[in-house]
Amino acid sequence: MKKIVLLCGGGMSTSILARKMEKAGQEIDYPVDVHAYGVGELCKVAKDADLILIGPQIRYLCDKVKTKVPDKLVGVIDMHDYGAMDGKKVLMHAKTLFEN
């Protein structure tokens, strides 16, 4: 099971997306454990993550996140998928990142 951490300004909006990603994972038999946090919690929550996905509203912090956790896979959530709260599309993006 892959553990994915979603980061946004406060962690509230991404918590909805996290649940939708887990549901999409169940539907396609790709189990994931997804949790949402505010970006200020990065150092506390990154150690167990297989992937860190950053919300598009804080994409400007991507390089800073990569610097703080250089041993972690980091990506940015597509703005349209995030706005639509499309858990399946975001999960497919995560799968692509894992495969590369």
Phi, psi and omega in degrees: 000131178273139177255122182243132176251127175258133179242136172216190183302314182231349179092355184283308183293326181286343179294327176294315180297322179301314179297319180292325177293318178298318179297316178298321178298320178295321182294330182252013179057048177229084187293130177224152174245110187241130178226149182247140180216160170286152184300335178294344180264007185312304186297330180285327188254348186287333188301327182263357185279142170271333181211140174243121177250130184259134177296148184297335181288344177237026181301335178296345179269002186303312181296323178294318178297314180299324179291321182287330181228069186294342181269005183250150174282128184230137176216173179244137178284134177301136184301319182289319178294323178293313180300324179276354185052046182272089182301324181292315180294320179294322177296320178296323176297317179298317178301319178299317179296321178295325184281341182270000000 
